[in-house]
Each structure stands twice: as C-alpha cells, then as structure tokens.
Amino acid sequence: MIGFTVAFGLLGGLLAGCGTSAIYIGTTTQEMFYKLPNGWKVYNEKTLEHDGVITGSGPLFESIATSDRSIDPSTVPAASHGPWAEAVVASLSSTAQQQVSFSSLNDIFVPVDQLNQQAQGSVSELAQPQLVVRGGLRGTRIEFQVPSQTGMMSFVQEALVNSPSDKIWALIVGCSSACFNANQSEINNIIDSWTVLDKGTS
C-alpha cells in the first residue's frame, strides 16, 4: 500500500436541494466531487471525530457515505448488506512518491495483492482493469471480489495521481457481493459521477 494512513477527514460541499434526487459530495479546495442517491447517510468530520473514527492527522479530504444508516462507517470497506462509498484526497510523502505505481493505487482502500497472496483463488476480477488518463492525472479503475471477515465483498474503485506523484484522489464504492450484483446500476452511477477538476500538473 502507498505510505499514508487512510483516515476519515473533512467533508465539504454537501448540496442537497429540496426535492432533488441526488446528494452532491465534494471539496472545492481539492477539486473533487461525486454524486450519491438521495437518502444516503453522509458522515462529516465532526461526527467521525466524535465517534473516534478520526485519529491523528488525516488526508486532505475524506468522506464516507452509506445507503443504510445501520452500516457502521468504521467498518467500511465491508461486505455490508447495502452499498457504501468512500472518497479520499491525500498528499504523498517523498518516500510514498517513490513507491507510487498503478499497482499501489489499486491497494489504497483494499489490499488486493495481499489478499490474493494469502488466499489464492479467492480474489476475482469482475472487470478488466482500465488505465485512466485525465490531463496530467493518471490512474486506474478496478473492480474486484475479495474475501472479508464478514463474507465476500465486491467493489469498484477509481484512483488518480498527479504528474509530480505527490497527491492522489480516489473513490471506492461497494458492499457484499450479492448486494453489489443487485445494485450494479446505482453503484456504476456513483463511480461514473466522480469528477476531479485538478489538472494534475502541479
């Protein structure tokens, strides 16, 4: 994994208009946005700090949202009965900059390579990995089924790094494999709505 600890952090730009069918999550400072179905529970920094989820210094931005209020945000990513989404923007240390690669981007939230080594045959690609290039940003879009403590979990993730390799943006959406299959359209809509406006050149 890349050398930083993912922790719940600042949530910004929550725009939920009356009668709208979507919730917009994002940060103008870090130039990242994505859209969730109306009715999802979004956890902000103050709530996560109060619940003891945030400890120490976190990334530049992080948000977590769940489709069902009974899902504990501290367990995400998890093989839950309802979908969840987690987004992060983080600066990379000089050491992490030397280690960043497409493979390490894949392991930001879920240690796919490690799980595959520990339980060979239990990790499955659900779609062919895609190379993503947006101006000076480059990264991957992956979709996997992996084992977890509460059963099989499926997820789709997109992650980007800028040209200097000192900053990353990432979004992951998933739930149990059965839930993932049943909610494929909704999950794809969330990941497809993810937008990073940063040009990635500095």
C-alpha positions as semicolon CSV with decimal commas, in nm:
position;residue;x (nm);y (nm);z (nm)
1;M;0,000;0,000;0,000
2;I;0,104;0,363;-0,050
3;G;0,272;0,513;0,253
4;F;-0,013;0,704;0,415
5;T;-0,292;0,606;0,652
6;V;-0,644;0,645;0,521
7;A;-0,850;0,816;0,792
8;F;-1,185;0,990;0,787
9;G;-1,146;1,363;0,736
10;L;-1,304;1,682;0,611
11;L;-1,635;1,666;0,429
12;G;-1,719;1,966;0,215
13;G;-1,966;2,088;-0,043
14;L;-2,274;1,896;0,064
15;L;-2,552;2,025;-0,159
16;A;-2,889;1,858;-0,112
17;G;-3,167;2,074;-0,255
18;C;-3,531;2,028;-0,168
19;G;-3,694;1,766;-0,387
20;T;-3,371;1,668;-0,560
21;S;-3,291;1,305;-0,636
22;A;-2,921;1,326;-0,555
23;I;-2,671;1,438;-0,291
24;Y;-2,355;1,610;-0,413
25;I;-2,040;1,546;-0,211
26;G;-1,712;1,720;-0,273
27;T;-1,444;1,973;-0,198
28;T;-1,378;2,287;-0,399
29;T;-1,035;2,317;-0,239
30;Q;-0,925;1,974;-0,362
31;E;-1,141;1,995;-0,679
32;M;-1,316;1,661;-0,639
33;F;-1,689;1,583;-0,650
34;Y;-1,924;1,287;-0,678
35;K;-2,297;1,225;-0,662
36;L;-2,497;0,993;-0,436
37;P;-2,862;0,886;-0,446
38;N;-3,088;1,091;-0,221
39;G;-3,136;0,936;0,122
40;W;-2,780;0,819;0,179
41;K;-2,622;0,899;0,517
42;V;-2,311;1,116;0,484
43;Y;-2,061;1,131;0,771
44;N;-1,872;1,455;0,822
45;E;-1,550;1,520;1,008
46;K;-1,710;1,639;1,332
47;T;-1,926;1,326;1,360
48;L;-1,637;1,093;1,284
49;E;-1,412;1,269;1,533
50;H;-1,682;1,241;1,799
51;D;-1,720;0,869;1,726
52;G;-1,345;0,814;1,750
53;V;-1,308;0,717;1,385
54;I;-1,064;1,000;1,307
55;T;-0,736;0,970;1,494
56;G;-0,424;1,173;1,432
57;S;-0,367;1,366;1,112
58;G;-0,575;1,253;0,820
59;P;-0,566;1,314;0,445
60;L;-0,653;1,643;0,278
61;F;-1,013;1,529;0,234
62;E;-1,214;1,222;0,314
63;S;-1,583;1,137;0,316
64;I;-1,785;0,826;0,374
65;A;-2,150;0,760;0,297
66;T;-2,381;0,463;0,343
67;S;-2,711;0,370;0,183
68;D;-2,835;0,226;0,514
69;R;-2,795;0,405;0,848
70;S;-2,734;0,073;1,022
71;I;-2,397;0,037;0,845
72;D;-2,117;0,137;1,083
73;P;-1,883;0,375;0,893
74;S;-1,585;0,249;1,092
75;T;-1,623;-0,092;0,924
76;V;-1,608;0,040;0,566
77;P;-1,492;-0,112;0,331
78;A;-1,707;-0,410;0,429
79;A;-1,930;-0,685;0,293
80;S;-2,240;-0,495;0,403
81;H;-2,600;-0,556;0,302
82;G;-2,622;-0,209;0,147
83;P;-2,381;-0,006;-0,069
84;W;-2,133;0,245;0,073
85;A;-1,889;0,494;-0,077
86;E;-1,559;0,631;0,048
87;A;-1,353;0,911;-0,109
88;V;-1,009;1,043;-0,023
89;V;-0,761;1,307;-0,134
90;A;-0,414;1,275;0,016
91;S;-0,068;1,423;-0,015
92;L;0,217;1,176;-0,055
93;S;0,544;1,194;0,134
94;S;0,873;1,183;-0,055
95;T;0,903;0,813;0,033
96;A;0,549;0,740;-0,086
97;Q;0,615;0,930;-0,408
98;Q;0,895;0,686;-0,488
99;Q;0,663;0,390;-0,420
100;V;0,354;0,505;-0,607
101;S;0,253;0,293;-0,905
102;F;-0,063;0,170;-1,072
103;S;-0,039;-0,141;-0,853
104;S;-0,012;0,062;-0,532
105;L;-0,309;0,278;-0,638
106;N;-0,514;-0,042;-0,655
107;D;-0,440;-0,109;-0,286
108;I;-0,538;0,231;-0,143
109;F;-0,851;0,105;0,035
110;V;-0,834;-0,275;-0,001
111;P;-0,502;-0,468;-0,005
112;V;-0,596;-0,669;-0,314
113;D;-0,245;-0,805;-0,380
114;Q;-0,200;-0,912;-0,019
115;L;-0,539;-1,084;-0,008
116;N;-0,461;-1,265;-0,330
117;Q;-0,131;-1,392;-0,189
118;Q;-0,288;-1,502;0,140
119;A;-0,586;-1,680;-0,013
120;Q;-0,507;-1,768;-0,371
121;G;-0,815;-1,820;-0,581
122;S;-1,041;-1,614;-0,353
123;V;-0,982;-1,282;-0,532
124;S;-1,162;-1,235;-0,864
125;E;-1,153;-0,958;-1,121
126;L;-1,507;-0,852;-1,203
127;A;-1,396;-0,633;-1,493
128;Q;-1,079;-0,573;-1,688
129;P;-0,865;-0,305;-1,514
130;Q;-0,870;0,024;-1,703
131;L;-0,596;0,285;-1,740
132;V;-0,740;0,631;-1,673
133;V;-0,575;0,949;-1,806
134;R;-0,722;1,296;-1,743
135;G;-0,479;1,568;-1,841
136;G;-0,183;1,541;-1,605
137;L;-0,369;1,287;-1,389
138;R;-0,318;0,916;-1,445
139;G;-0,452;0,613;-1,264
140;T;-0,670;0,305;-1,272
141;R;-1,027;0,184;-1,249
142;I;-1,061;-0,162;-1,099
143;E;-1,345;-0,394;-0,999
144;F;-1,285;-0,690;-0,767
145;Q;-1,449;-0,950;-0,550
146;V;-1,244;-1,021;-0,237
147;P;-1,286;-1,213;0,091
148;S;-1,355;-1,019;0,410
149;Q;-1,426;-1,103;0,774
150;T;-1,799;-1,085;0,708
151;G;-1,812;-1,261;0,371
152;M;-1,734;-1,187;0,008
153;M;-1,714;-0,819;-0,078
154;S;-1,727;-0,661;-0,423
155;F;-1,620;-0,308;-0,512
156;V;-1,532;-0,071;-0,793
157;Q;-1,258;0,186;-0,740
158;E;-1,104;0,468;-0,937
159;A;-0,778;0,630;-0,825
160;L;-0,564;0,904;-0,977
161;V;-0,220;1,051;-0,908
162;N;-0,085;1,381;-1,041
163;S;0,224;1,422;-1,259
164;P;0,462;1,513;-0,971
165;S;0,330;1,198;-0,792
166;D;0,274;1,393;-0,471
167;K;-0,106;1,382;-0,449
168;I;-0,377;1,121;-0,504
169;W;-0,755;1,122;-0,543
170;A;-0,961;0,804;-0,501
171;L;-1,319;0,680;-0,473
172;I;-1,438;0,330;-0,387
173;V;-1,798;0,201;-0,389
174;G;-1,901;-0,146;-0,278
175;C;-2,084;-0,385;-0,045
176;S;-2,136;-0,762;-0,020
177;S;-2,109;-0,946;-0,350
178;A;-2,482;-1,023;-0,352
179;C;-2,560;-0,657;-0,278
180;F;-2,313;-0,542;-0,544
181;N;-2,481;-0,753;-0,811
182;A;-2,826;-0,633;-0,708
183;N;-2,725;-0,266;-0,705
184;Q;-2,487;-0,260;-1,002
185;S;-2,663;0,028;-1,180
186;E;-2,666;0,254;-0,873
187;I;-2,301;0,174;-0,792
188;N;-2,192;0,245;-1,150
189;N;-2,378;0,576;-1,146
190;I;-2,185;0,682;-0,834
191;I;-1,841;0,589;-0,966
192;D;-1,920;0,741;-1,308
193;S;-2,021;1,070;-1,142
194;W;-1,678;1,108;-0,978
195;T;-1,508;1,422;-1,108
196;V;-1,159;1,557;-1,041
197;L;-1,109;1,907;-1,183
198;D;-0,743;1,939;-1,084
199;K;-0,525;1,940;-1,398
200;G;-0,269;1,722;-1,223
201;T;0,035;1,916;-1,336
202;S;0,143;2,071;-1,005
